[in-house]
Amino acid sequence: MTPEQLADNKEYLARAVEASIHIGLVAVLLGACLVILRPFLSLLAWGVIVSISVYPDLRVTATRRRPG
């Protein structure tokens, strides 16, 4: 192997290690967020259901109030 190839290989390995560390940290952060949000997941799900079911009614009401 030439010195240029060794330098490229080391740089590639350093980037791969850095990327894997970042991916791991994001996974840990997401896990911590899920642990915190776990008690509220049912409330969030109901909020999404209600907002989706009410949205068409709000659009109809808004278009009726517009002049013209």
N, C-alpha and C positions, 0 to 999 in steps of 0.2 A: 504494500500500500504506500502511496505517496503521501507526503506531509499534507497536501491539500485535501486529499480524501479523508485523512484522519481528522483534520480540523472540521470538515463538513460533517463527518460522522459524529463528532463530539457535539457540534452545534445542534444537529438533529436530535441527539439524545437529550441534550439540555432542554430543548423546546418540548420534547415529548414528556419529560418529567414535570416541567412547569405546567403543561396543559393538564396532565393527570392530577396534579395538586389542585389546580383551579376547579376541575370537575368534581373532585372529592369535597372541596370546601362548599361548593354549591349544593351538593347532595346533602351534606351535613346541615346546611342552612335550611333547605327544604324540609328535612326531617324534623328539625326543631320547630319550624313554623307549623307543620302538621300536628305535632304534639300539643302545641299551644291552642290551635284551632279545633282540635278534636271535639271538645265539649259543645262547640257551636256549629258543627257541620249540619245538624238537622235544622237548626234555625236558618242557616244560609241556604239550604236546599229549599225550604218553604218560602223564603224570600224570593228566590229565583222563580219558583212556580207561580207565586202570586203576581210578581211583576210581569211575567210572560202572559198570564191570563188577563191582566188588566190593560196591557198595552194597546190592543186593538180598540177597546172602548175609549181610551184617551185620544186616540187618533181621530175617531169619529166625532167625539165631542169637540175637539180642537178645530176640525174642518167646518163644523156647523156654526161656530162662533165667528168665523171670519166673514167680514162683509164682502159681498160680491161673489 
